[in-house]
Amino acid sequence: MRTEPARLAALLRERRGELLILLTLLLLATKAAFNIAYGLITLAGLVLLIRRPRELLADPAVRLLGLLFLCLWLPILASLPDAANPARAWSNALQYPRFFLAGLYVTVLLGDPDRRDFLLKGVLAVTGFWVADALLQYFSGTDLFGYPYDRGQLTGMFYPKMRLGQLLAILAPLVLEGLRRMAAGRPWVWLWLFPYTAVILLSNKRAAWLMYAVALLLWAGHALLRGRLSWRLTAGLAAGAALTVALLLQTSPALRGMTQTAGGLLSGDLQRFDQATSHRVSLWQTALDMARAHWVNGVGPRGYRKVYRDYARPGDFWIAHGASGQTHPHSLLLEIAAETGGIGLAGYLLFLLLLVRAGLRGADPPLVMTAFVAAMPFNVSNAFYGTYWSTLVWLFLPLAIASLPRSRR
């Protein structure tokens, strides 16, 4: 009979791949520690490719993953001859293949539905920890790690970065699916959705709100059409969410201020619109002019910051306030257009089409939705070619590819 330590050791051996993925996810709350766990996944992918190259290349799921990778990597290579920041551009181009290697390992590992189910439970545990930690920060002033509730924006263990709301929004399809499976015979499980929603709202990131809205609409629409969610339950959850929003607006001045400022987005007044977007109009105008001047292959990854002053218009907000611009234009589409040009936009469009096609061909919808929300064109907060967001996209994209039915692979 196995002792408890022996059982634990056996579990760690059996689930080491899934646990490594979950560790990477958990460490996305840190500045750079996630690179250690993700590096191990990359190494595992490299070993896998060396050992079984012919078998892997014969797998349609792996070939699809490779095609998706090329959609984003080839435009990076095409931008190198005209890169404004050659050192960063070449570094980006040479390091980018690691995302394919890591994705290769994840795709092969999670071809097993049992492993995907285990991972889904792990995602619920990780996000549950983030939400509980953030709520502690909100009510007591500090979280488990001593990080303060600062400037009215809930950060939890992500402090000082304001990424908590966005990560929770991206993972919403997986969390919703996990709650649906757990709620069979236990409808009270759905109550967890309300604190989850509250933390996203209190993160005070409009990009997170938008991503969460898209995730909710995609998942709920699919669940209703497939008969996995009743209209009565949907109405009840919507009413509970509306009540949650109303209570938070009454109790959180920071949230009220953010929603009032957001009214400028629909005002039709450029100045109010600029204020509502945290003065991003100048960033977008600069990226647009940069893209027009380098419409074929752009200025290279991470080149936007290097030549910002060269393309800034008169009266640019950031230049006028003594800054040299920003590291990226805070718009995924404009970042691609400026840094990899028309080639990059074409590759990105093909990338999205292939991802949607994978969903139509039977890949697990919540996994596809998660990958889509992570790579959606409405991302206005993070650099698409940056290490952090690339890791996030390529952590969840292979999960969707791995769920393709064997008959379709």
RODO-2510 file (C-alpha; in nm, 4 decimals, decimal comma):
residues 409
     n   res          X          Y          Z
     1     m     0,0000     0,0000     0,0000
     2     r     0,1399     0,3383    -0,1013
     3     t     0,2183     0,5927     0,1682
     4     e     0,1045     0,9532     0,1287
     5     p     0,4544     1,0806     0,0280
     6     a     0,4734     0,8037    -0,2324
     7     r     0,1323     0,8999    -0,3721
     8     l     0,2352     1,2631    -0,3869
     9     a     0,5590     1,1739    -0,5647
    10     a     0,3659     0,9614    -0,8151
    11     l     0,1205     1,2461    -0,8756
    12     l     0,4034     1,4929    -0,9338
    13     r     0,5650     1,2575    -1,1836
    14     e     0,2415     1,1880    -1,3650
    15     r     0,1244     1,5503    -1,3746
    16     r     0,4575     1,7302    -1,4021
    17     g     0,3711     1,8774    -1,7432
    18     e     0,0368     2,0194    -1,6333
    19     l     0,1883     2,1463    -1,3076
    20     l     0,4637     2,3219    -1,5012
    21     i     0,2028     2,4986    -1,7149
    22     l     0,0093     2,6013    -1,4032
    23     l     0,3293     2,7210    -1,2379
    24     t     0,3999     2,9408    -1,5407
    25     l     0,0471     3,0786    -1,5152
    26     l     0,0830     3,1492    -1,1439
    27     l     0,4208     3,3190    -1,1946
    28     l     0,2761     3,5551    -1,4548
    29     a     0,1953     3,7594    -1,1443
    30     t     0,5702     3,8258    -1,1099
    31     k     0,7924     4,0510    -1,3155
    32     a     1,0038     3,7817    -1,4792
    33     a     1,0049     3,4591    -1,2721
    34     f     0,7577     3,3023    -1,5155
    35     n     1,0453     3,2780    -1,7650
    36     i     1,2043     3,0032    -1,5519
    37     a     0,9018     2,7745    -1,5635
    38     y     0,8297     2,8605    -1,9268
    39     g     1,1943     2,7955    -2,0106
    40     l     1,1577     2,4406    -1,8785
    41     i     0,8521     2,3908    -2,1014
    42     t     1,0561     2,5213    -2,3954
    43     l     1,3384     2,2809    -2,3157
    44     a     1,0915     1,9926    -2,2963
    45     g     0,9611     2,0902    -2,6398
    46     l     1,3137     2,0952    -2,7821
    47     v     1,3877     1,7481    -2,6407
    48     l     1,0592     1,6223    -2,7835
    49     l     1,1419     1,7601    -3,1283
    50     i     1,4903     1,6035    -3,1251
    51     r     1,3587     1,2640    -3,0187
    52     r     1,0470     1,2368    -3,2381
    53     p     1,0800     1,4753    -3,5355
    54     r     0,9102     1,2638    -3,8017
    55     e     0,6219     1,1603    -3,5771
    56     l     0,5586     1,5209    -3,4715
    57     l     0,5746     1,6630    -3,8226
    58     a     0,3180     1,4046    -3,9319
    59     d     0,0693     1,5299    -3,6718
    60     p    -0,1749     1,7828    -3,8297
    61     a    -0,2149     1,9563    -3,4922
    62     v     0,1595     2,0234    -3,4787
    63     r     0,1570     2,1420    -3,8394
    64     l    -0,1268     2,3817    -3,7587
    65     l     0,0684     2,5105    -3,4595
    66     g     0,3685     2,5641    -3,6881
    67     l     0,1577     2,7530    -3,9397
    68     l     0,0177     2,9794    -3,6672
    69     f     0,3723     3,0408    -3,5463
    70     l     0,4936     3,1331    -3,8960
    71     c     0,2046     3,3799    -3,9323
    72     l     0,3636     3,5894    -3,6584
    73     w     0,7335     3,5044    -3,6918
    74     l     0,7865     3,5538    -4,0659
    75     p     0,6714     3,9198    -4,0530
    76     i     0,9223     3,9751    -3,7726
    77     l     1,1983     3,8387    -3,9971
    78     a     1,0763     4,0516    -4,2890
    79     s     1,1020     4,3651    -4,0730
    80     l     1,4686     4,3126    -3,9811
    81     p     1,6282     4,4875    -4,2846
    82     d     1,4601     4,8176    -4,1912
    83     a     1,4537     4,7753    -3,8130
    84     a     1,4864     5,1054    -3,6259
    85     n     1,6202     4,9245    -3,3206
    86     p     1,8296     4,6419    -3,4733
    87     a     1,9531     4,4954    -3,1447
    88     r     1,6036     4,4548    -2,9984
    89     a     1,4544     4,3430    -3,3302
    90     w     1,7142     4,0710    -3,3856
    91     s     1,6858     3,9594    -3,0228
    92     n     1,3098     3,9319    -3,0646
    93     a     1,3415     3,7390    -3,3899
    94     l     1,5976     3,4925    -3,2523
    95     q     1,4088     3,4289    -2,9289
    96     y     1,0620     3,3954    -3,0802
    97     p     1,1044     3,0278    -3,1885
    98     r     1,1006     2,9290    -2,8215
    99     f     0,7267     2,9923    -2,8234
   100     f     0,6850     2,7280    -3,0919
   101     l     0,8971     2,4792    -2,8971
   102     a     0,6992     2,5370    -2,5781
   103     g     0,3760     2,5173    -2,7749
   104     l     0,4907     2,1899    -2,9267
   105     y     0,5262     2,0308    -2,5847
   106     v     0,1896     2,1653    -2,4644
   107     t     0,0132     2,0493    -2,7821
   108     v     0,1442     1,6945    -2,7506
   109     l     0,0952     1,6732    -2,3744
   110     l    -0,2628     1,8003    -2,3699
   111     g    -0,3866     1,5870    -2,6564
   112     d    -0,5142     1,3707    -2,3690
   113     p    -0,8590     1,4965    -2,2500
   114     d    -0,7859     1,3791    -1,8957
   115     r    -0,4842     1,6087    -1,8799
   116     r    -0,6920     1,9003    -2,0104
   117     d    -0,9513     1,8359    -1,7385
   118     f    -0,6782     1,8380    -1,4749
   119     l    -0,5441     2,1636    -1,6151
   120     l    -0,8921     2,3189    -1,6105
   121     k    -0,9207     2,2426    -1,2391
   122     g    -0,5761     2,3900    -1,1887
   123     v    -0,6780     2,7126    -1,3652
   124     l    -0,9765     2,7377    -1,1287
   125     a    -0,7391     2,6979    -0,8330
   126     v    -0,4906     2,9603    -0,9585
   127     t    -0,7555     3,2184    -1,0448
   128     g    -0,9348     3,1429    -0,7180
   129     f    -0,6153     3,2225    -0,5287
   130     w    -0,5694     3,5474    -0,7242
   131     v    -0,9268     3,6568    -0,6530
   132     a    -0,9105     3,5716    -0,2814
   133     d    -0,5767     3,7518    -0,2466
   134     a    -0,7117     4,0588    -0,4278
   135     l    -1,0259     4,0721    -0,2124
   136     l    -0,8085     4,0569     0,0993
   137     q    -0,6108     4,3498    -0,0416
   138     y    -0,9327     4,5422    -0,1070
   139     f    -1,0875     4,4941     0,2359
   140     s    -0,7750     4,5032     0,4564
   141     g    -0,5475     4,7332     0,2565
   142     t    -0,2775     4,4716     0,1917
   143     d    -0,2731     4,1274     0,0356
   144     l    -0,1075     3,8054     0,1574
   145     f     0,2317     3,9297     0,0388
   146     g     0,1991     4,2728     0,1985
   147     y     0,1276     4,4535    -0,1294
   148     p    -0,0901     4,7621    -0,0716
   149     y    -0,4179     4,8636    -0,2306
   150     d    -0,2749     5,1551    -0,4239
   151     r    -0,4353     5,4365    -0,6253
   152     g    -0,7761     5,2743    -0,6199
   153     q    -0,6658     4,9983    -0,8587
   154     l    -0,6793     4,6425    -0,7330
   155     t    -0,3586     4,4591    -0,8207
   156     g    -0,3358     4,1665    -0,5789
   157     m    -0,0085     3,9766    -0,6064
   158     f     0,0588     4,1407    -0,9452
   159     y     0,1597     4,4643    -0,7658
   160     p     0,2825     4,7122    -0,8888
   161     k     0,1755     4,5950    -1,2368
   162     m    -0,1935     4,6334    -1,3182
   163     r    -0,2408     4,3039    -1,5019
   164     l    -0,4704     4,1180    -1,2628
   165     g    -0,7966     4,2216    -1,4308
   166     q    -0,6705     4,1385    -1,7780
   167     l    -0,5471     3,7913    -1,6830
   168     l    -0,8776     3,7110    -1,5136
   169     a    -1,0689     3,8413    -1,8166
   170     i    -0,8670     3,6258    -2,0568
   171     l    -0,9152     3,3150    -1,8425
   172     a    -1,2896     3,3785    -1,8016
   173     p    -1,4008     3,1185    -2,0630
   174     l    -1,2057     2,8470    -1,8796
   175     v    -1,3338     2,9600    -1,5402
   176     l    -1,6938     2,9706    -1,6640
   177     e    -1,6617     2,6239    -1,8159
   178     g    -1,5088     2,4929    -1,4948
   179     l    -1,7912     2,6417    -1,2883
   180     r    -2,0491     2,4914    -1,5253
   181     r    -1,9045     2,1443    -1,4792
   182     m    -1,8809     2,1817    -1,1019
   183     a    -2,2329     2,3249    -1,0733
   184     a    -2,4074     1,9998    -1,1710
   185     g    -2,6305     1,9416    -0,8677
   186     r    -2,4558     2,2307    -0,6874
   187     p    -2,5970     2,5546    -0,8337
   188     w    -2,4463     2,7597    -0,5502
   189     v    -2,1090     2,7164    -0,7255
   190     w    -2,2142     2,9946    -0,9652
   191     l    -2,1940     3,2463    -0,6772
   192     w    -1,8164     3,2483    -0,7286
   193     l    -1,8748     3,4401    -1,0503
   194     f    -1,9704     3,7546    -0,8552
   195     p    -1,6442     3,8084    -0,6600
   196     y    -1,4579     3,7120    -0,9783
   197     t    -1,6413     3,9868    -1,1675
   198     a    -1,5918     4,2328    -0,8801
   199     v    -1,2127     4,1917    -0,8887
   200     i    -1,2027     4,2521    -1,2650
   201     l    -1,4099     4,5692    -1,2228
   202     l    -1,2038     4,6925    -0,9277
   203     s    -0,8827     4,6474    -1,1261
   204     n    -1,0027     4,9671    -1,2978
   205     k    -0,8640     4,8659    -1,6360
   206     r    -1,1036     4,9399    -1,9204
   207     a    -0,9131     4,6966    -2,1431
   208     a    -0,9883     4,4229    -1,8889
   209     w    -1,3569     4,5196    -1,8874
   210     l    -1,3705     4,4959    -2,2667
   211     m    -1,1925     4,1598    -2,2735
   212     y    -1,4221     4,0258    -2,0017
   213     a    -1,7313     4,1405    -2,1913
   214     v    -1,6101     3,9637    -2,5060
   215     a    -1,5281     3,6469    -2,3089
   216     l    -1,8705     3,6464    -2,1404
   217     l    -2,0583     3,6968    -2,4668
   218     l    -1,8617     3,4263    -2,6490
   219     w    -1,8955     3,1668    -2,3741
   220     a    -2,2583     3,2390    -2,2838
   221     g    -2,3641     3,2459    -2,6495
   222     h    -2,2003     2,9105    -2,7152
   223     a    -2,3351     2,7528    -2,3942
   224     l    -2,6909     2,8698    -2,4676
   225     l    -2,6827     2,7493    -2,8269
   226     r    -2,5503     2,4087    -2,7176
   227     g    -2,8084     2,3780    -2,4387
   228     r    -2,5400     2,3724    -2,1711
   229     l    -2,6842     2,6780    -1,9984
   230     s    -3,0502     2,7587    -1,9331
   231     w    -3,2026     3,0959    -2,0088
   232     r    -3,3344     3,1143    -1,6521
   233     l    -2,9884     3,0640    -1,5029
   234     t    -2,8416     3,3136    -1,7500
   235     a    -3,0983     3,5749    -1,6474
   236     g    -3,0244     3,5098    -1,2802
   237     l    -2,6488     3,5436    -1,3300
   238     a    -2,6963     3,8634    -1,5332
   239     a    -2,9146     4,0108    -1,2585
   240     g    -2,6557     3,9166    -0,9958
   241     a    -2,3785     4,0723    -1,2032
   242     a    -2,5804     4,3934    -1,2436
   243     l    -2,6346     4,4064    -0,8672
   244     t    -2,2605     4,3530    -0,8118
   245     v    -2,1799     4,6451    -1,0426
   246     a    -2,4341     4,8704    -0,8700
   247     l    -2,2947     4,7909    -0,5237
   248     l    -1,9360     4,8520    -0,6353
   249     l    -2,0277     5,1845    -0,7930
   250     q    -2,1781     5,2903    -0,4595
   251     t    -1,8797     5,1800    -0,2516
   252     s    -1,5779     5,2476    -0,4769
   253     p    -1,5038     5,6130    -0,5637
   254     a    -1,2198     5,5001    -0,7915
   255     l    -1,4555     5,2819    -0,9951
   256     r    -1,7127     5,5614    -1,0161
   257     g    -1,4464     5,8005    -1,1384
   258     m    -1,3282     5,5525    -1,4004
   259     t    -1,6790     5,4950    -1,5363
   260     q    -1,7489     5,8688    -1,5456
   261     t    -1,4265     5,9310    -1,7349
   262     a    -1,5162     5,6503    -1,9741
   263     g    -1,8137     5,8601    -2,0857
   264     g    -1,5674     6,0675    -2,2855
   265     l    -1,5223     5,7745    -2,5229
   266     l    -1,8683     5,8432    -2,6665
   267     s    -1,8703     6,2216    -2,6315
   268     g    -1,7554     6,3034    -2,9850
   269     d    -1,5078     6,5543    -2,8367
   270     l    -1,1446     6,4731    -2,9182
   271     q    -1,0083     6,6284    -2,5987
   272     r    -1,2476     6,4338    -2,3739
   273     f    -1,1801     6,1193    -2,5758
   274     d    -0,8063     6,1682    -2,5260
   275     q    -0,8522     6,2098    -2,1509
   276     a    -1,0758     5,9034    -2,1340
   277     t    -0,8069     5,6947    -2,3062
   278     s    -0,5280     5,8207    -2,0754
   279     h    -0,3877     6,0409    -2,3551
   280     r    -0,3368     5,7629    -2,6047
   281     v    -0,4496     5,9621    -2,9079
   282     s    -0,0939     6,0919    -2,9547
   283     l     0,0386     5,7363    -2,9346
   284     w    -0,2079     5,6177    -3,1977
   285     q    -0,1408     5,9109    -3,4309
   286     t     0,2328     5,8477    -3,4101
   287     a     0,1886     5,4752    -3,4798
   288     l    -0,0392     5,5515    -3,7748
   289     d     0,2132     5,7907    -3,9295
   290     m     0,4894     5,5387    -3,8684
   291     a     0,2856     5,2674    -4,0393
   292     r     0,2178     5,4897    -4,3402
   293     a     0,5872     5,5642    -4,3808
   294     h     0,6853     5,1953    -4,3477
   295     w     0,3750     5,0253    -4,4815
   296     v     0,5493     4,7160    -4,6203
   297     n     0,7527     4,5746    -4,3318
   298     g     0,7417     4,8340    -4,0525
   299     v     1,0177     4,9607    -3,8237
   300     g     1,0849     4,6260    -3,6558
   301     p     0,9693     4,4801    -3,3216
   302     r     1,0232     4,7188    -3,0325
   303     g     1,1292     4,9912    -3,2771
   304     y     0,8313     5,2170    -3,2002
   305     r     0,9962     5,3683    -2,8941
   306     k     1,3209     5,4283    -3,0829
   307     v     1,1744     5,6549    -3,3520
   308     y     0,8764     5,7979    -3,1641
   309     r     1,0076     6,1543    -3,1711
   310     d     1,0681     6,1342    -3,5457
   311     y     0,6978     6,0738    -3,6128
   312     a     0,5344     6,2631    -3,3255
   313     r     0,2966     6,5338    -3,4455
   314     p     0,3129     6,8953    -3,3235
   315     g     0,1481     6,9250    -2,9831
   316     d     0,2088     6,5586    -2,8993
   317     f     0,0965     6,5079    -2,5378
   318     w     0,3925     6,2959    -2,4311
   319     i     0,6619     6,5095    -2,5905
   320     a     0,4993     6,8237    -2,4479
   321     h     0,5179     6,6723    -2,0995
   322     g     0,8859     6,5885    -2,1212
   323     a     0,8571     6,2203    -2,2110
   324     s     1,0088     6,0490    -2,5130
   325     g     0,6838     5,8745    -2,5983
   326     q     0,5866     5,5235    -2,4907
   327     t     0,7318     5,1776    -2,5395
   328     h     0,4390     5,0723    -2,7613
   329     p     0,1279     5,2397    -2,9075
   330     h    -0,1211     5,0724    -2,6719
   331     s    -0,3104     4,9277    -2,9655
   332     l    -0,2380     4,5794    -3,0905
   333     l    -0,3333     4,6511    -3,4519
   334     l    -0,1366     4,9759    -3,4657
   335     e     0,1635     4,8105    -3,3038
   336     i     0,1637     4,5396    -3,5704
   337     a     0,1096     4,7962    -3,8481
   338     a     0,3938     5,0165    -3,7247
   339     e     0,6470     4,7476    -3,6360
   340     t     0,5895     4,4771    -3,8989
   341     g     0,3843     4,6699    -4,1567
   342     g     0,1367     4,5288    -4,4056
   343     i     0,3140     4,1923    -4,3952
   344     g     0,2532     4,1751    -4,0216
   345     l    -0,1138     4,2695    -4,0527
   346     a    -0,1669     4,0044    -4,3201
   347     g     0,0032     3,7416    -4,1030
   348     y    -0,2026     3,8415    -3,8002
   349     l    -0,5276     3,8257    -3,9974
   350     l    -0,4387     3,4769    -4,1218
   351     f    -0,3491     3,3822    -3,7630
   352     l    -0,6978     3,4805    -3,6412
   353     l    -0,8685     3,3045    -3,9318
   354     l    -0,6804     2,9809    -3,8610
   355     l    -0,7686     3,0060    -3,4930
   356     v    -1,1378     3,0536    -3,5694
   357     r    -1,1217     2,7678    -3,8208
   358     a    -0,9770     2,5415    -3,5498
   359     g    -1,2797     2,6233    -3,3354
   360     l    -1,5160     2,5412    -3,6211
   361     r    -1,3384     2,2106    -3,6789
   362     g    -1,4093     2,0865    -3,3270
   363     a    -1,1432     2,2296    -3,0958
   364     d    -1,2681     2,2813    -2,7405
   365     p    -1,4609     2,6140    -2,7581
   366     p    -1,3586     2,7550    -2,4142
   367     l    -0,9930     2,6919    -2,4995
   368     v    -1,0308     2,8591    -2,8394
   369     m    -1,2114     3,1524    -2,6771
   370     t    -0,9309     3,1948    -2,4237
   371     a    -0,6681     3,1995    -2,7001
   372     f    -0,8785     3,4427    -2,9037
   373     v    -0,9336     3,6861    -2,6144
   374     a    -0,5582     3,6802    -2,5407
   375     a    -0,4769     3,7667    -2,9036
   376     m    -0,7852     3,9779    -2,9797
   377     p    -0,7299     4,3004    -3,1758
   378     f    -0,8864     4,5132    -2,8998
   379     n    -0,5863     4,4715    -2,6694
   380     v    -0,4849     4,8292    -2,5876
   381     s    -0,2594     4,7795    -2,2865
   382     n     0,0284     4,5424    -2,3578
   383     a     0,2967     4,5103    -2,6227
   384     f     0,2069     4,2278    -2,8594
   385     y     0,5713     4,1596    -2,9433
   386     g     0,6802     4,1887    -2,5795
   387     t     0,7951     3,8808    -2,3894
   388     y     0,5149     3,8913    -2,1324
   389     w     0,2206     3,9016    -2,3718
   390     s     0,3805     3,6621    -2,6187
   391     t     0,4248     3,4100    -2,3367
   392     l     0,0611     3,4532    -2,2412
   393     v    -0,0653     3,4009    -2,5968
   394     w     0,1574     3,1012    -2,6625
   395     l     0,0697     2,9422    -2,3291
   396     f    -0,3000     2,9141    -2,4177
   397     l    -0,2943     2,8864    -2,7962
   398     p    -0,1499     2,5306    -2,7913
   399     l    -0,4253     2,4244    -2,5501
   400     a    -0,6839     2,5026    -2,8153
   401     i    -0,4854     2,3216    -3,0856
   402     a    -0,4342     2,0185    -2,8606
   403     s    -0,8119     1,9812    -2,8182
   404     l    -0,8755     1,9207    -3,1879
   405     p    -1,0552     1,5854    -3,2315
   406     r    -0,8245     1,3048    -3,3364
   407     s    -1,0311     1,2442    -3,6507
   408     r    -0,9659     1,6060    -3,7547
   409     r    -0,5961     1,5745    -3,6815
***
